Amino acid sequence: RRYCLAMLASLVLSGCSLIPAYQRPALPVPVDQVSAVVAAAIPPPLSS
């Protein structure tokens, strides 16, 4: 019985991480799309 408890404790305490070490790959972005994103981020001027 002690052997089973020791094995169970060792399995529980040495458990692996279930969280993957994922890193999003860098995608090449065309230059014309970058300028479109920058232009969309600039708000239009307020007209008075």
Backbone hydrogen bonds, N-H to C=O, Kabsch-Sander energy under -0.5 kcal/mol:
donor,donor_aa,acceptor,acceptor_aa,energy
5,L,1,R,-2.1
6,A,2,R,-2.6
7,M,3,Y,-2.5
8,L,4,C,-2.6
9,A,5,L,-2.7
10,S,6,A,-2.3
11,L,7,M,-2.1
12,V,8,L,-2.4
13,L,9,A,-2.7
14,S,10,S,-1.3
15,G,12,V,-1.1
22,Y,20,P,-1.5
33,Q,30,P,-0.6
34,V,30,P,-1.5
35,S,31,V,-2.0
36,A,32,D,-1.3
37,V,33,Q,-2.0
38,V,34,V,-2.2
39,A,35,S,-2.3
40,A,36,A,-2.0
41,A,37,V,-1.4
42,I,38,V,-1.0
